[in-house]
């Protein structure tokens, strides 16, 4: 099983396609302290990822340190 101890510094997405001559794909670029990893996906994959992220984000709770007393 893959060990997942590395966290991302930031995530960016390019909706224009990569390279620019390929508008039928989206590239998600994940940057960590180890470097950059690019993930190419088609429209169906991108929409599924977006749906999953939206559903997961809706279940997130406010961090304890951010709650007001």
Secondary structure, 3 states (H helix, E strand, C coil): CCCCCCCCCEEEEECCCCCCCCCCCEEEEEEECCEEEEEEECHHHHHHHHHHHHHHHHCCCCCHHHCCC
